[in-house]
Amino acid sequence: LFVGIDEQGETLTMEEFDQKKLRLEKLLDSIDPDVSNVVEEFQWQAVELMQFATAYDFYRAVRGTSRPSVEALLAEFADNAVQCLRGSFVVRNNLSLKLAAAAGYTALMLRGETDYTTQYTPDQWFETAISHIETTLFEYQSSAEGYYGYSEGPWYFRYAMQNLIPFFLVIDEHYGDTGFTLGDAPRISPLRDPRYLRLFEWIATLRMPDGMLPPFEDTYMRTCFPEAAVIAAVQPLAPWLAWMNYDEHGNEIDLARLSSELSRNFDTRVEYLINEAVSVNGSMDLPLTRIWPDAGYAVFRSGWDTEALYFALIGKHGIARTHRSPVGSGHKHANESSFILHAGGELLLLGPGYHSSSKREELIFGENHNILLVDGRGPDSTSWGSFLFGVDAFMQDTLSSADAGMVTIRTAYQGADIERRATFLGDRFVVLADRAVSSIPRTITHQLHGNGLEAESGYHADFAAQKAHWTQNNMTLHAVVASADGEATQETVTRRHAPTGRRFAEHSALYSSLHGRDVRFHTVLTPAPAGSDVRTHILRQHDGISALSVQHAGDDLFSIINTTQREFDIDLPALGVVLSDGLSLHCALSPTGTSTLWVLENASVLRLGNTELITLSEPADIVLAFEGHQLRVTMRADAPRILRLRLPYTIAGIDGHGIADWSLHGGVVRLRTESPTCDFTITMTGILTSMDAETFPPTGVGLHALYPQPATTGNRITADLSLSRAAYVHLHLHDIFGRTVGEGHHSFFPAGSHSVSIPTKGCAPGVYFLSIGTNDRMETHRLLLD
């Protein structure tokens, strides 16, 4: 009626217009103002009150006159709601928030009228509504600053906001920049209040690449939040709330789906149209990595596009987990330290989601989440109906940069101390280092809940290689699970999840188990297009060291976990002997064999062969990312450090923060940091440093012979080389499309002549190219296989 169009978007005729007015009059005369004290009923009575108030407000605007009888019913309705909210005991959750918003909304519509026969006035309704909302949000559900997120999880935040956002819009319309007074305290519009904007930033940060809310706690899968775009339409400080939401095929949702989402449980279509939110195209200028330790969420992503790699963990404590209500918030899962992974437009590692209130017990326990089980159990309560779930967990040791990120989650349950360290490596890999310590030997089970089912060929496990993969449409997640304590016992388990509301489905989970007092797991997760050649290798898993390698699309990852916490050395295929003392070390190599990314945890030294690349005065976490003649450095420590880096070129400049001073001598840059955390970029000139120019002139590498020619597939090719100085030499065999074939060869050679044998196993007959290179020179030679 208000917008003059029907449900199909067609303009109303005058006859249709009059029919709708008559229908609306009858509906308004039928208002039942009673409000039950049963909390579960608050949600439906809130919808009725607020939608009736909206309908009446539109009606009197269209008719140009009021109906006192309807206003009296609405006033009685709002007053009854306020009496419930002002009672001696009221549960403070999403249900009461919705009722408060409805009462406050009605108060603003009827403000100025004084002849209602109600216990409270419209001004008192409004004050009660604002007070209840602020107390519930910032003392029960979140922190006073909004940093706890919303303890009931993403879906119930949206559920409450379906009523709160229209109320906030009306407040902003009434008060704008001037604000209002609550008691003697001045207030500003929630849409201009930093506390509320932090809550909206939190929910925007959690958003998955397809625009859906992540299935943490009682959150339905495939749930978007289009109402938030209304805020972006009126709040220029929050353009990131104008999400682009996509369907299961990666296409922007159509108007029918948008209309359905905007009218789910509460109809906000008119607010959406009035504020022209459909024309808003938000700019996702938030950080790609966002860790909210007090809220208990960590999100790492490679970008904001639908194909981006997204990895999110949960680990909540205090109010963020328990809520302050005496009976709890009611929507917790036993999932502290669990995670999900989304890539290529697909959810690949999942949480179970939310089916319905009546079926919550099917999904909320630890066995349904990506957590460690202790003797088969997670941090579960004895009864799901009246007790809180899980235990407190704490996010610590955080680091984030444009290239990588780290977070540690610590918790304890079932007699074991649990530690999960997650490392996000750009847009390619995720590494997990998990540990469980107990006073007596226990069986610890590491779970991976992939979004694929073995019976439908969406999952395959190779227990001999300690790996598995799940395929969802056009994407596959590859996982290898190792341990520094030896090979784990693995099995496939079928588990349930809720792909949409009120529907169950099954997936295959990989369970890896070890028995002992101190148990550790080392996992690498690699998402890739289905059919891609992804190779995983366990290089070592004993004597306190676990070393894994992954090759995909020409990129190599080497991941090392050091459980002994002392200096170690290991001979890696593409790098030679690597020495460090860190708790973990991860290195990504480009197709040419050069390192593009180093991530070290709690390390003070990194050495390749006899060359020290990094030394620190005390251990720290550090990320080094190479791109052209730039080196990006991010470091986190508990105090300032002295950092020495081996550089091949002179320095053009250093930009960023955290550096007190620096100097370059003999190819080593010495940096003194002035804060525990620093983030800076070193730009190099391309001119060799003095030490390199004198001692390490450009490598002379020559190929004297390549035989036999033509070679027979399945045999080996021998290359005779000569080097003018010692260097790492990389040899790769490529087909005519530039794809790397075979295993390649990476070794450190002294100056002089050498013969290198290259396998051709698996190569079909045809023309190939052999690339031979060092760090500063690369050449290619043609060869024939028959």
C-alpha positions as a printed Julia matrix, in Angstrom:
786×3 Matrix{Float64}:
   0.0     0.0     0.0
   2.68    2.47    0.99
   4.93    1.99   -2.04
   2.04    1.54   -4.47
   3.2    -1.78   -5.93
   2.08   -5.37   -5.56
   4.12   -8.48   -4.71
   5.17   -8.86   -8.36
   6.41   -5.27   -8.56
   3.47   -4.05  -10.63
   1.82   -0.66   -9.94
  -1.44   -0.9    -8.0
  -4.61    0.16   -9.75
  -6.96    2.5    -7.88
  -9.3    -0.44   -7.29
  -6.49   -2.54   -5.86
  -5.34    0.44   -3.79
  -8.79    0.86   -2.22
  -9.1    -2.88   -1.58
  -5.79   -2.89    0.27
  -6.83    0.09    2.4
 -10.03   -1.69    3.43
  -8.15   -4.88    4.18
  -5.61   -2.97    6.24
  -8.35   -1.24    8.24
  -9.82   -4.6     9.18
  -6.41   -5.95   10.16
  -5.68   -2.93   12.34
  -9.06   -3.21   14.07
  -8.23   -6.86   14.89
  -5.03   -6.14   16.88
  -4.7    -8.29   20.01
  -2.64   -6.21   22.5
  -1.94   -8.98   25.01
   1.71   -9.87   25.63
   2.59  -13.19   27.2
   5.23  -13.48   29.92
   6.57  -16.58   28.15
   9.91  -15.49   26.71
   9.57  -17.71   23.64
   6.49  -15.71   22.68
   8.36  -12.38   22.74
   9.69  -12.9    19.22
   6.25  -13.33   17.63
   4.6   -10.56   19.65
   7.49   -8.25   18.73
   6.88   -8.95   15.05
   3.13   -8.33   15.43
   3.52   -5.07   17.35
   6.19   -3.62   15.08
   4.54   -4.65   11.8
   1.16   -3.34   12.98
   2.79   -0.07   14.03
   4.47    0.2    10.62
   1.21   -0.6     8.85
  -0.7     2.01   10.85
   1.98    4.64   10.31
   1.8     4.03    6.55
  -2.0     3.92    6.66
  -2.42    7.3     8.34
   0.13    8.8     5.96
  -1.86    7.53    2.97
  -5.25    8.48    4.45
  -4.07   11.75    5.97
  -6.0    11.03    9.16
  -5.61    8.98   12.34
  -7.79    6.24   13.86
  -7.89    6.74   17.66
  -9.24    3.24   18.24
  -6.2     1.7    16.51
  -3.79    3.98   18.36
  -5.37    2.89   21.65
  -4.8    -0.78   20.75
  -1.18   -0.1    19.74
  -0.58    1.88   22.93
  -1.95   -0.96   25.06
   0.18   -3.44   23.09
   3.38   -1.39   23.63
   2.59   -0.8    27.29
   2.1    -4.52   27.92
   5.44   -5.19   26.24
   7.16   -2.62   28.44
   5.63   -4.13   31.59
   7.23   -7.46   30.63
  10.59   -5.76   29.97
  10.45   -3.89   33.29
   9.54   -7.01   35.28
  11.6    -8.26   38.2
  13.14  -10.93   36.0
  13.52  -10.98   32.24
  15.82  -13.08   30.09
  18.08  -10.79   28.08
  18.58  -12.3    24.66
  17.56  -11.91   21.03
  13.88  -12.43   21.94
  13.73   -9.62   24.47
  15.76   -7.36   22.17
  13.13   -7.79   19.49
  10.33   -6.92   21.91
  12.17   -3.85   23.18
  12.73   -2.62   19.62
   9.02   -3.02   18.87
   8.01   -1.06   21.99
  10.5     1.73   21.27
   9.45    1.9    17.64
   5.79    2.26   18.61
   6.74    4.91   21.18
   8.3     7.11   18.52
   5.24    6.71   16.29
   2.8     7.67   19.07
   5.05   10.17   20.89
   3.32   13.39   21.85
   0.0    11.72   22.66
  -0.87   11.75   26.38
  -4.45   10.54   26.68
  -3.75    6.8    26.6
  -5.08    4.79   29.55
  -1.77    2.97   29.96
   0.55    2.45   32.91
   3.47    4.15   31.15
   3.78    6.97   28.64
   5.38    6.74   25.15
   8.46    8.52   26.51
   8.79    5.83   29.17
   8.31    3.1    26.54
  11.17    4.62   24.55
  13.44    4.96   27.59
  12.71    1.35   28.62
  13.44    0.12   25.1
  16.78    1.93   24.78
  17.86    0.95   28.29
  16.98   -2.72   27.73
  18.76   -2.83   24.37
  21.94   -1.16   25.63
  22.11   -3.25   28.79
  21.48   -6.49   26.91
  23.92   -5.78   24.08
  26.76   -4.21   26.03
  26.58   -6.0    29.39
  25.12   -9.41   28.54
  25.91  -10.16   24.9
  29.02   -8.04   24.28
  31.5    -5.74   26.0
  30.75   -2.13   26.83
  32.67   -1.18   23.67
  31.13   -3.83   21.41
  34.32   -5.89   21.17
  32.74   -9.2    22.25
  30.71   -9.52   19.09
  27.38  -11.15   19.98
  27.51  -14.15   22.28
  24.55  -15.98   20.72
  26.35  -16.18   17.39
  25.97  -14.71   13.89
  22.43  -15.92   13.08
  20.84  -14.69   16.29
  22.6   -11.36   15.9
  20.85  -11.02   12.56
  17.61  -12.31   14.08
  17.63   -9.56   16.73
  18.72   -6.95   14.19
  15.71   -7.65   11.98
  13.72   -5.65   14.55
  16.51   -3.43   15.84
  17.58   -1.98   12.47
  14.13   -0.49   11.62
  14.02    0.97   15.15
  17.5     2.46   14.73
  16.51    3.95   11.38
  13.53    5.71   12.99
  15.73    7.0    15.83
  18.15    8.38   13.27
  15.27   10.0    11.38
  13.96   11.62   14.57
  17.24   12.73   16.18
  19.99   12.62   13.55
  23.12   14.45   14.74
  21.51   16.01   17.8
  20.92   12.81   19.78
  18.59   12.46   22.74
  18.66   12.17   26.53
  18.07    8.98   28.46
  17.47   10.0    32.06
  20.22   12.57   32.55
  22.65   10.92   30.13
  23.02   12.1    26.54
  22.74    9.48   23.79
  23.41    9.49   20.08
  21.7     7.54   17.34
  22.86    3.89   17.37
  23.76    4.23   13.69
  26.3     6.9    14.71
  27.48    5.19   17.91
  30.97    3.55   17.69
  29.81    0.69   19.93
  27.1    -0.37   17.51
  29.34    0.2    14.5
  31.91   -2.18   16.05
  29.21   -4.85   16.3
  28.36   -4.34   12.64
  32.04   -4.41   11.73
  32.34   -7.7    13.61
  29.52   -9.33   11.65
  30.87   -7.94    8.36
  34.31   -9.35    9.2
  32.82  -12.82    9.69
  31.05  -12.77    6.32
  32.13  -15.61    4.02
  33.16  -14.91    0.39
  29.69  -15.87   -0.88
  28.04  -13.33    1.45
  26.73  -15.98    3.84
  27.11  -15.94    7.61
  29.54  -18.63    8.85
  27.83  -21.69   10.42
  29.21  -21.12   13.92
  27.0   -21.83   16.93
  23.29  -21.96   16.02
  23.67  -20.36   12.6
  21.88  -21.74    9.6
  24.05  -22.51    6.59
  23.29  -20.42    3.49
  22.09  -17.45    5.56
  22.85  -13.94    4.35
  22.16  -10.59    6.04
  20.84   -8.17    3.39
  19.17   -5.94    6.03
  22.63   -4.64    6.95
  22.81   -2.83    3.6
  20.11   -0.46    4.88
  22.61    0.84    7.45
  25.25    1.35    4.76
  22.74    3.45    2.84
  22.5     5.98    5.69
  25.89    5.54    7.39
  28.81    6.52    5.14
  31.3     5.19    7.7
  30.15    1.62    7.07
  30.07    0.99    3.3
  31.19   -2.59    3.95
  27.7    -3.42    5.25
  26.33   -3.24    1.7
  27.21   -6.84    1.0
  26.96   -8.5    -2.34
  25.15  -11.77   -1.62
  25.45  -14.77   -3.91
  23.55  -17.98   -4.52
  24.96  -21.5    -4.4
  26.24  -21.09   -7.97
  28.23  -17.93   -7.26
  25.72  -15.6    -8.94
  24.39  -12.49   -7.26
  21.02  -13.36   -5.68
  17.98  -12.33   -7.71
  15.13  -10.13   -6.52
  12.92  -13.1    -5.62
  15.59  -14.51   -3.29
  16.31  -11.03   -1.92
  12.62  -10.47   -1.22
  12.41  -13.84    0.51
  15.43  -13.09    2.71
  14.17   -9.6     3.63
  10.81  -11.0     4.73
  12.13  -13.99    6.68
  10.58  -13.82   10.2
  10.27  -10.04    9.89
   9.51   -7.94    6.82
  12.11   -5.23    6.13
  11.47   -4.91    2.39
   9.96   -1.43    2.72
  12.91   -0.15    4.77
  15.22   -1.61    2.13
  13.38    0.16   -0.69
  12.95    3.48    1.14
  16.69    3.73    1.82
  17.58    2.72   -1.74
  19.87    0.01   -0.36
  19.6    -1.9    -3.62
  21.7     0.81   -5.28
  24.46    0.71   -2.68
  27.62   -1.09   -3.75
  29.71   -1.49   -0.64
  33.49   -1.23   -0.57
  35.01   -4.05    1.47
  37.93   -1.99    2.76
  38.22   -3.93    6.03
  41.45   -5.82    6.82
  41.67   -9.25    5.22
  42.85  -10.73    8.53
  40.8    -9.89   11.6
  41.29  -11.46   15.03
  38.86  -10.56   17.82
  40.35  -12.3    20.91
  37.64  -11.17   23.32
  34.85  -12.06   20.91
  36.54  -15.39   20.23
  36.72  -15.25   16.44
  39.67  -15.2    14.04
  39.18  -14.73   10.3
  41.87  -15.04    7.62
  41.05  -14.44    3.97
  42.89  -13.92    0.68
  40.36  -11.37   -0.62
  36.7   -10.32   -0.71
  35.78  -11.94   -4.02
  33.62  -15.06   -4.19
  36.59  -17.29   -5.05
  38.75  -16.15   -2.11
  40.25  -18.52    0.45
  38.55  -17.98    3.82
  39.58  -19.66    7.07
  37.8   -18.88   10.37
  38.2   -20.23   13.92
  36.15  -19.88   17.1
  37.47  -19.84   20.65
  35.25  -17.9    23.06
  35.5   -17.16   26.75
  33.64  -15.26   29.44
  30.54  -13.31   28.44
  31.25  -13.91   24.76
  30.63  -17.62   25.39
  28.33  -17.79   28.41
  26.13  -14.68   28.24
  25.22  -13.18   31.62
  21.7   -14.58   31.8
  21.33  -17.07   34.69
  20.18  -19.81   32.28
  22.73  -19.07   29.6
  22.22  -17.73   26.11
  20.85  -21.01   24.82
  22.67  -21.15   21.49
  26.14  -22.45   22.37
  27.92  -25.41   20.83
  30.79  -27.4    22.35
  33.06  -26.1    19.6
  35.88  -24.01   21.1
  38.9   -24.13   18.7
  36.77  -25.42   15.81
  37.14  -23.93   12.32
  35.65  -23.77    8.83
  37.28  -23.28    5.42
  35.7   -21.8     2.3
  37.47  -21.5    -1.07
  36.62  -21.3    -4.74
  33.03  -20.44   -3.87
  32.55  -23.63   -1.85
  32.36  -24.5     1.84
  35.01  -27.25    2.1
  35.49  -27.77    5.87
  32.29  -27.23    7.78
  30.64  -26.71   11.11
  27.34  -28.62   11.45
  25.15  -25.51   11.28
  21.65  -25.18   12.78
  18.66  -27.4    12.05
  15.98  -26.19   14.49
  15.48  -25.63   18.21
  13.93  -29.07   18.57
  16.91  -30.79   16.9
  19.8   -28.85   18.41
  21.09  -31.9    20.3
  21.84  -33.57   16.96
  24.59  -31.07   16.15
  25.93  -29.18   19.15
  28.38  -31.69   20.65
  32.12  -31.87   20.09
  32.05  -34.92   17.81
  30.34  -32.76   15.16
  33.05  -30.07   15.08
  36.66  -29.72   13.96
  38.1   -30.04   17.46
  40.29  -32.56   19.32
  38.4   -35.3    21.12
  39.81  -36.63   24.41
  38.98  -40.32   24.83
  36.19  -39.76   22.32
  34.67  -36.71   24.03
  34.75  -32.98   23.54
  33.96  -30.18   26.01
  30.33  -31.32   26.22
  27.83  -30.65   28.98
  25.93  -33.46   30.67
  22.58  -32.09   29.53
  21.95  -29.86   26.56
  18.69  -28.39   27.77
  19.69  -26.24   30.72
  23.48  -26.02   30.96
  26.09  -24.06   29.09
  28.14  -25.85   26.49
  31.87  -26.12   26.16
  34.59  -24.42   28.15
  36.44  -21.15   27.97
  39.06  -20.79   25.24
  41.59  -18.01   24.72
  43.04  -16.6    21.5
  46.68  -15.6    22.0
  49.98  -15.17   20.12
  48.28  -13.41   17.25
  50.03  -12.08   14.16
  48.6   -10.76   10.93
  50.04   -9.3     7.76
  49.07   -8.94    4.12
  50.84  -12.24    3.41
  50.24  -14.52    6.4
  48.66  -14.74    9.81
  48.87  -16.78   13.01
  46.73  -17.4    16.06
  46.91  -19.81   19.01
  43.79  -21.06   20.82
  44.26  -22.56   24.29
  41.57  -24.4    26.23
  41.14  -27.45   28.51
  38.54  -30.21   28.84
  38.16  -33.88   29.76
  41.4   -33.76   31.79
  43.6   -32.45   28.95
  45.14  -29.08   28.12
  44.47  -28.28   24.46
  46.48  -25.96   22.21
  45.73  -25.26   18.55
  48.13  -23.1    16.51
  46.86  -22.07   13.08
  48.96  -20.44   10.36
  47.4   -18.92    7.25
  49.77  -18.69    4.29
  48.4   -16.16    1.83
  45.96  -17.54   -0.69
  47.32  -21.1    -0.8
  47.69  -23.08    2.42
  46.54  -23.43    6.04
  48.75  -25.19    8.61
  47.57  -26.51   11.99
  49.77  -27.55   14.91
  47.65  -29.21   17.63
  48.7   -30.44   21.05
  46.96  -32.22   23.94
  48.7   -32.71   27.31
  47.27  -34.75   30.19
  48.5   -36.33   33.42
  47.69  -39.86   32.25
  47.82  -41.41   28.78
  44.7   -40.62   26.74
  43.53  -41.22   23.2
  43.42  -37.92   21.34
  41.44  -37.75   18.11
  42.0   -35.05   15.52
  38.88  -34.36   13.41
  38.47  -32.92    9.92
  34.85  -32.53    8.82
  34.97  -32.06    5.07
  31.98  -31.2     2.94
  31.82  -34.46    0.98
  30.5   -37.96    1.46
  32.45  -41.12    0.68
  29.32  -42.97   -0.5
  28.75  -40.25   -3.12
  32.42  -40.13   -4.25
  32.85  -36.73   -2.61
  35.54  -38.01   -0.26
  38.58  -40.25   -0.56
  41.13  -41.22    2.09
  44.6   -42.7     1.67
  45.53  -43.86    5.15
  48.92  -45.18    3.99
  49.87  -41.63    2.99
  47.97  -40.11    5.97
  45.88  -37.91    3.72
  42.35  -37.39    2.43
  40.47  -35.1     0.11
  36.88  -33.85   -0.16
  35.31  -32.55   -3.38
  32.4   -30.11   -3.49
  31.36  -29.22   -7.04
  34.44  -27.66   -8.7
  36.68  -27.49   -5.62
  38.69  -30.08   -3.68
  40.24  -29.77   -0.25
  43.43  -31.81    0.21
  44.5   -32.59    3.79
  47.56  -34.38    5.15
  47.69  -35.15    8.89
  51.04  -36.13   10.42
  52.67  -36.04   13.83
  56.11  -35.6    15.34
  55.2   -38.56   17.57
  54.81  -41.11   14.78
  52.01  -42.25   12.5
  48.45  -41.79   13.75
  45.68  -44.36   13.42
  43.15  -43.08   10.9
  39.53  -43.9    10.1
  36.6   -42.42    8.22
  33.5   -41.52   10.25
  30.1   -40.41    8.93
  28.67  -37.33   10.64
  25.55  -35.16   10.24
  25.15  -31.49    9.38
  22.28  -29.21    8.37
  22.94  -27.8     4.87
  19.77  -25.68    5.15
  17.22  -25.03    7.86
  15.3   -28.12    9.02
  17.16  -30.52    6.75
  19.9   -33.0     7.68
  22.66  -34.32    5.44
  25.78  -36.41    6.01
  29.48  -35.89    5.41
  32.61  -38.0     5.82
  35.03  -36.93    8.55
  38.68  -37.97    8.82
  39.6   -39.09   12.33
  43.31  -39.38   13.25
  44.14  -40.75   16.71
  47.23  -41.02   18.93
  47.6   -42.32   22.48
  49.82  -40.71   25.11
  50.34  -38.0    27.71
  51.66  -35.41   25.22
  50.17  -35.78   21.75
  50.75  -33.54   18.74
  49.32  -33.31   15.23
  50.62  -31.48   12.18
  48.12  -30.71    9.4
  48.33  -28.93    6.05
  45.12  -27.97    4.25
  45.27  -27.14    0.53
  42.15  -26.1    -1.43
  42.45  -26.46   -5.21
  40.23  -26.74   -8.28
  38.88  -30.26   -8.67
  41.21  -32.39  -10.77
  44.31  -30.35   -9.92
  47.59  -32.18   -9.35
  48.21  -31.69   -5.62
  51.0   -33.78   -4.14
  51.61  -34.14   -0.42
  54.63  -35.81    1.16
  55.56  -36.62    4.75
  59.28  -35.89    4.88
  59.76  -36.65    8.57
  57.62  -37.43   11.61
  59.87  -38.57   14.44
  62.4   -37.27   16.99
  60.24  -34.27   17.76
  60.15  -33.02   14.16
  57.3   -33.24   11.66
  58.05  -32.04    8.13
  55.49  -31.94    5.31
  55.64  -30.75    1.71
  52.88  -29.86   -0.73
  53.21  -29.17   -4.45
  50.39  -27.46   -6.3
  50.28  -25.37   -9.49
  54.03  -24.92   -9.48
  54.1   -23.72   -5.87
  55.89  -25.69   -3.16
  55.19  -25.48    0.55
  57.51  -26.85    3.22
  56.04  -26.94    6.71
  58.04  -28.0     9.78
  56.8   -28.37   13.36
  59.49  -28.53   16.05
  58.12  -30.05   19.25
  61.48  -30.19   21.02
  61.77  -26.38   21.1
  65.47  -26.54   20.39
  67.66  -26.0    17.33
  67.1   -28.45   14.48
  68.33  -29.0    10.94
  66.64  -30.83    8.1
  67.54  -31.49    4.47
  64.64  -30.33    2.29
  64.37  -31.32   -1.38
  64.21  -27.81   -2.84
  66.18  -25.88   -0.23
  68.97  -28.13    0.99
  69.85  -28.07    4.68
  67.65  -25.71    6.69
  68.55  -24.86   10.3
  66.33  -23.03   12.76
  65.24  -23.05   16.4
  61.6   -22.03   15.9
  58.52  -23.89   17.06
  57.42  -23.95   13.44
  58.8   -22.95   10.07
  56.89  -22.62    6.8
  58.34  -21.74    3.42
  56.56  -21.23    0.08
  58.54  -21.48   -3.17
  57.62  -20.12   -6.6
  57.71  -22.3    -9.74
  61.3   -21.11  -10.34
  62.34  -22.52   -6.98
  62.85  -19.18   -5.23
  61.34  -18.55   -1.81
  58.42  -16.12   -1.79
  57.29  -16.47    1.81
  58.87  -17.47    5.13
  56.89  -17.76    8.37
  58.78  -18.55   11.57
  57.29  -18.97   15.02
  59.3   -18.16   18.15
  62.58  -18.35   16.22
  65.91  -16.54   16.55
  67.81  -18.02   13.61
  67.24  -19.25   10.06
  70.13  -20.7     8.06
  70.28  -22.19    4.58
  73.4   -24.31    4.22
  76.19  -22.14    5.65
  74.35  -18.86    5.03
  72.5   -17.18    7.89
  69.42  -15.48    6.47
  67.89  -14.31    9.77
  69.21  -13.75   13.28
  67.35  -12.18   16.18
  68.57  -11.03   19.57
  65.68  -12.99   21.15
  63.06  -15.3    19.59
  60.09  -13.75   17.81
  57.39  -14.57   15.29
  58.28  -13.23   11.86
  56.87  -13.19    8.33
  59.08  -12.45    5.31
  57.39  -12.0     1.92
  59.44  -11.42   -1.24
  57.98   -9.71   -4.28
  60.36   -8.42   -6.93
  62.85   -6.12   -5.25
  60.67   -5.69   -2.17
  60.76   -7.6     1.1
  57.74   -7.19    3.41
  58.48   -7.96    7.07
  56.0    -8.44    9.92
  57.32   -9.3    13.39
  55.69   -9.89   16.76
  57.61  -10.27   20.02
  57.15   -9.48   23.71
  59.7    -6.63   23.55
  61.83   -4.77   20.96
  64.46   -6.84   19.13
  67.64   -6.57   17.09
  66.97   -8.18   13.7
  69.62   -9.05   11.11
  68.62  -10.02    7.58
  70.87  -11.26    4.79
  70.06   -9.25    1.63
  71.48   -9.72   -1.87
  71.02   -6.06   -2.93
  71.59   -2.59   -1.52
  68.62   -0.83    0.11
  66.69    1.98   -1.55
  64.52    2.59    1.51
  62.56    1.14    4.43
  58.94    2.17    5.03
  56.48    1.13    7.71
  56.32    1.24   11.49
  58.2    -0.24   14.43
  61.79    0.44   13.26
  63.99    2.69   15.39
  67.09    2.62   13.12
  68.91    0.42   10.61
  72.26   -0.01    8.9
  73.64   -2.14    6.05
  77.09   -3.7     6.11
  78.53   -6.56    4.13
  75.19   -7.74    2.76
  73.5    -7.83    6.2
  70.96   -5.23    7.27
  70.76   -4.63   11.02
  67.41   -3.31   12.26
  66.58   -2.2    15.78
  62.87   -2.29   16.53
  61.22    0.18   18.89
  58.04   -1.77   19.64
  57.09   -5.42   20.18
  55.2    -5.44   16.87
  56.42   -3.98   13.6
  55.4    -4.06    9.97
  57.67   -2.61    7.28
  58.84   -2.99    3.69
  62.44   -3.03    2.5
  62.86   -1.81   -1.07
  66.07   -2.98   -2.75
  67.83   -1.39   -5.72
  68.86   -4.45   -7.7
  72.52   -3.5    -7.16
  74.51   -6.2    -5.37
  75.63   -5.38   -1.86
  79.34   -4.8    -1.33
  79.83   -8.25    0.15
  77.99   -9.91   -2.72
  79.8    -7.86   -5.35
  83.22   -8.84   -3.99
  82.61  -12.37   -2.81
  79.6   -13.48   -4.81
  79.71  -12.16   -8.38
  76.86  -13.27  -10.65
  76.93  -17.01  -11.01
  78.38  -18.4   -14.21
  76.42  -21.56  -14.96
  77.07  -23.54  -18.1
  75.47  -26.65  -19.57
  78.14  -28.69  -21.36
  76.11  -31.77  -22.23
  72.58  -33.15  -22.0
  72.36  -36.86  -22.73
  71.09  -39.22  -23.96
  69.35  -37.3   -26.76
  66.73  -38.26  -27.61
  66.04  -39.89  -24.27
  63.67  -42.74  -23.51
  60.73  -42.0   -21.2
  61.04  -43.68  -17.84
  64.84  -43.4   -17.84
  67.04  -40.56  -16.66
  68.63  -37.59  -18.39
  72.09  -36.46  -17.31
  73.1   -32.8   -17.4
  76.79  -31.84  -17.13
  77.12  -28.41  -15.51
  79.87  -26.02  -14.53
  79.56  -23.26  -11.89
  81.8   -20.23  -11.47
  80.92  -20.08   -7.76
  79.03  -22.09   -5.17
  75.26  -21.79   -5.53
  71.91  -23.5    -5.18
  70.94  -24.95   -8.54
  67.34  -25.63   -9.53
  66.43  -27.92  -12.43
  62.85  -28.29  -13.61
  61.44  -30.25  -16.53
  58.49  -28.55  -18.29
  56.15  -29.66  -21.05
  55.27  -27.44  -24.04
  52.48  -25.84  -21.98
  54.92  -24.73  -19.27
  53.69  -27.26  -16.72
  56.29  -28.75  -14.39
  56.65  -32.52  -14.8
  58.71  -34.95  -12.77
  60.28  -34.24   -9.4
  62.93  -31.72  -10.44
  66.26  -31.28   -8.69
  67.34  -28.7    -6.1
  70.81  -28.85   -4.58
  73.7   -26.76   -3.33
  76.87  -27.21   -5.42
  80.4   -25.88   -4.92
  82.19  -24.16   -7.81
  83.35  -26.52  -10.56
  81.92  -29.23  -12.8
  79.0   -31.47  -11.82
  76.7   -34.1   -13.3
  73.01  -34.08  -12.36
  70.59  -36.92  -13.06
  66.96  -35.99  -13.82
  64.18  -38.66  -13.79
  61.63  -38.72  -16.62
  59.24  -41.2   -15.04
  55.64  -40.54  -16.03
  56.56  -38.3   -18.99
  54.83  -39.09  -22.27
  56.91  -38.99  -25.48
  57.31  -35.5   -26.95
  59.18  -32.2   -26.71
  60.19  -30.9   -23.26
  62.24  -28.04  -21.85
  64.81  -28.21  -19.05
  65.12  -25.03  -16.96
  68.44  -24.62  -15.16
  68.87  -21.74  -12.79
  70.41  -20.2    -9.73
  69.14  -17.33   -7.63
  70.34  -14.79  -10.2
  70.3   -16.64  -13.52
  67.98  -18.95  -15.43
  68.31  -20.63  -18.86
  66.19  -23.15  -20.76
  67.18  -26.05  -23.08
  65.04  -28.1   -25.44
  65.07  -31.91  -25.31
  63.16  -34.8   -26.88
  61.7   -37.92  -25.24
  60.65  -40.94  -27.26
